[in-house]
Amino acid sequence: MTQQDIKEGKGLAIVSYLALIGIIIAYFLNNDKNNPFTAFHLRQSIGLWLMFHLLGFVVSGFDNWGVTSGFYLFFCVLFIYGLINAIMGKAQTVPILGELFQKWFSNIGR
C-alpha cells in the first residue's frame, strides 16, 4: 500500500466506520477505484458491525446494566480505535479479531 493509496482512500475509509450506511456508501464508491486502504478499513468496519450486532443480540438477554454497559464500552473503544487509524492513515487491525476480519472478508475490495 503506497502513500498515494492512503491519501486517496482515507475519506472513504473514515466513512466506512460511520454506521452501516457508511459501509454501503464506502463499498460502492470503492468498487470502481479498488483502493487497498479503503478496502482494508471496510473489512475492519464490516467485521466490527457484524460482531456488534451478533453479540448485541446475545447481550440483550442479560438483565444487568454492568454487562450491557461493558459491551457498549468495549465496542465503542474498538470503533474509535479503527476510526483513529483511518484518520491517521494507518492500516492497523483492531485488537482481538482484526486479523480474522481480514481473512473472513478477504473478497471485499479485490
C-alpha positions as CSV (number, residue, x, y, z in Angstrom):
1,M,0.0,0.0,0.0
2,T,1.5,3.3,-1.1
3,Q,1.2,6.8,0.3
4,Q,-0.9,7.7,-2.7
5,D,-3.3,4.8,-1.9
6,I,-3.7,6.0,1.6
7,K,-4.2,9.7,0.6
8,E,-6.8,8.7,-2.0
9,G,-8.6,6.2,0.2
10,K,-8.6,8.0,3.5
11,G,-12.0,9.7,3.1
12,L,-13.9,6.5,2.3
13,A,-12.0,4.6,5.0
14,I,-13.3,7.2,7.5
15,V,-16.8,7.0,6.1
16,S,-16.9,3.2,6.5
17,Y,-16.9,3.5,10.3
18,L,-19.8,5.8,10.3
19,A,-22.8,3.5,10.8
20,L,-24.0,0.8,8.5
21,I,-24.9,3.3,5.8
22,G,-21.3,4.4,5.8
23,I,-20.2,0.9,4.9
24,I,-22.6,0.7,2.0
25,I,-21.5,4.1,0.7
26,A,-17.8,3.3,1.0
27,Y,-18.2,-0.1,-0.6
28,F,-20.0,1.1,-3.7
29,L,-17.8,4.2,-4.1
30,N,-14.7,2.0,-3.8
31,N,-15.8,-0.6,-6.3
32,D,-14.5,1.4,-9.2
33,K,-11.3,2.5,-7.5
34,N,-10.3,-0.7,-5.7
35,N,-8.3,1.3,-3.2
36,P,-6.5,-1.1,-0.9
37,F,-6.5,1.3,2.1
38,T,-10.3,1.8,1.8
39,A,-10.8,-2.0,1.4
40,F,-8.7,-2.7,4.5
41,H,-10.8,-0.4,6.6
42,L,-14.0,-1.7,5.0
43,R,-13.2,-5.2,6.1
44,Q,-12.4,-4.0,9.7
45,S,-15.6,-2.0,9.8
46,I,-17.9,-4.7,8.5
47,G,-16.4,-7.2,11.0
48,L,-16.9,-4.8,13.9
49,W,-20.5,-4.0,12.9
50,L,-21.4,-7.7,12.4
51,M,-19.9,-8.7,15.7
52,F,-21.6,-5.8,17.4
53,H,-25.0,-6.9,16.2
54,L,-24.4,-10.6,16.8
55,L,-23.0,-10.2,20.3
56,G,-25.6,-7.4,21.0
57,F,-28.3,-9.9,20.4
58,V,-26.8,-12.3,23.0
59,V,-26.0,-9.5,25.5
60,S,-29.6,-8.2,25.2
61,G,-30.7,-11.3,27.0
62,F,-28.8,-10.3,30.2
63,D,-30.7,-8.1,32.6
64,N,-27.7,-6.5,34.0
65,W,-26.5,-2.9,33.4
66,G,-22.9,-3.9,34.0
67,V,-22.8,-6.4,31.2
68,T,-24.6,-4.2,28.7
69,S,-22.5,-1.1,29.5
70,G,-19.3,-3.1,29.4
71,F,-20.4,-4.4,26.0
72,Y,-21.1,-0.9,24.6
73,L,-17.9,0.5,26.1
74,F,-15.8,-2.3,24.5
75,F,-17.2,-1.8,21.0
76,C,-17.1,2.0,21.4
77,V,-13.3,1.7,22.1
78,L,-12.8,-0.6,19.1
79,F,-14.7,1.7,16.7
80,I,-12.8,4.7,17.9
81,Y,-9.5,2.8,17.5
82,G,-10.4,1.9,13.9
83,L,-11.6,5.4,13.1
84,I,-8.4,7.0,14.5
85,N,-6.3,4.6,12.5
86,A,-8.2,5.5,9.4
87,I,-7.8,9.2,10.1
88,M,-4.1,8.8,10.8
89,G,-3.6,6.8,7.6
90,K,-2.6,3.6,9.3
91,A,-3.6,0.1,8.2
92,Q,-3.6,-1.5,11.7
93,T,-6.1,-4.2,12.6
94,V,-8.4,-3.7,15.6
95,P,-7.4,-5.7,18.6
96,I,-8.6,-9.3,19.2
97,L,-10.5,-10.0,16.0
98,G,-9.0,-7.7,13.4
99,E,-6.8,-10.3,11.7
100,L,-9.9,-12.6,11.4
101,F,-11.9,-9.9,9.8
102,Q,-9.2,-9.5,7.2
103,K,-9.4,-13.2,6.4
104,W,-13.2,-13.6,6.6
105,F,-13.9,-10.7,4.3
106,S,-10.8,-11.0,2.1
107,N,-13.0,-10.9,-1.1
108,I,-14.1,-7.3,-0.3
109,G,-12.1,-4.8,-2.3
110,R,-10.3,-7.2,-4.5
